[in-house]
Amino acid sequence: MQSSFVLIDLVSQRHAVRKYLRDYDTAAKLEWIAAHGSIRTVNSGFRETYAFESRLGLTAGFFFDDLGDFVFLGDHYTFQ
């Protein structure tokens, strides 16, 4: 999936990514993100949770809420 959007840091670019991927379903969002680095599934025991690493080595943990929006994982909290 080719785009002119350059993803460097998913967390700091989360608002722009959310806007850019607004009309994508979950599978398409994951495919787009994977095209910008590596993504793996993490067994959280809660929801399907993902770990993303950009090509620069910046990492982000996240899952999707019931509406398909990103929820990011901090050390002791989640945020959107």
Long-range contacts (C-beta under 8 A, 24 or more apart in sequence): 1-28, 1-31, 1-32, 1-35, 2-35, 3-32, 3-35, 6-36, 7-33, 7-36, 7-37, 7-54, 8-54, 8-56, 8-58, 9-54, 9-56, 9-58, 9-60, 10-52, 10-54, 10-58, 10-60, 10-62, 10-72, 11-58, 11-60, 11-72, 14-70, 14-72, 14-80, 17-70, 18-69, 18-70, 25-68, 26-64, 26-68, 29-64, 29-68, 49-73
